[in-house]
Every structure is written in C-alpha cells, then in structure tokens.
C-alpha cells in the first residue's frame, strides 16, 4: 500500500500559524491603549501631587481649569 502525503496539510498549518499572529491593526490598537494608560497615569500623578482637580498643559505650563 502506498501512503500519499497530502500537499495541502503543510499549507494549512502554515496559514493557521500566520492567522494566529495579531494583525497590524491589533498591534497598533494595543500600543495606543498602552500609551493612553501611561499618559492617564502620569496626568493623575501630577494632579495628585499638586492637588489640582483638573489640569491642562499649555505652552509648557500647568494651569488649574
């Protein structure tokens, strides 16, 4: 009996491996979320250290809003 190796099996495995990787959109969205969280943490830290209810940064100076 001759065993025939299916040619499409390695292709399916390759495409499954590629499909398991995140898309560029997912990578960028995740990075932007992380940047936003860091910015929020820094803003909250500044507000707490200066006691401002809300701050805005304009021209390099902080003003109480």
N, C-alpha and C positions, 0 to 999 in steps of 0.2 A: 504494500500500500504506500502510495506517495503522499507525503504531507505537503500541502501547499501553504506557504506563508502568505498571509494576506498583506497586500501592499498598503492598504488604507489604514491598518492598525497603527503604524508609527505616525502617520499623518494625523490621525485622530488624537493621538497622545500629544503630539506637538501643538496642535491647535488648542487642546484643552489646557496645556501649560501656558500658552500665550493668553488665553481667555481668563486664566486665573490671576494674571497680573492686573494691577489697577490701571485705569485709563489716565491719560494726561489730565482730563477734567477732574477726576477724583483726587489726583496728587495735588493739583493747584488749589482745589477747594479745601483740602485738608491743611495745606500750608497757610492759606489765607485765614482759616479758622484759628490756627495756632498763633499767627501774628496778631489777630484781633484779641485773643485772650491775653497775650503778653501786654498789649497796649492797654487793655482794660485793667489788668493787674497793676501796671505802672501808674495809671491815672488814679486808681483807687488808693494806691500807696501815697501818692502826692497829696491827694485830698485829705487823707487821714493825718498825714504828718503836719499839714498846715492848717487843718481844721476848716477847710472850705467845704461848703455844701455842694457847690458845683464850680468847676474852674474851666477857663478856656485859655488856650495858649495862643497868643497873637504877638507876632514880631519878637519872639523870644522872651516875653514877659508873661507872667500869670496874673490874671485878673479874676476877682470874685464876681460871679454872674448873679 
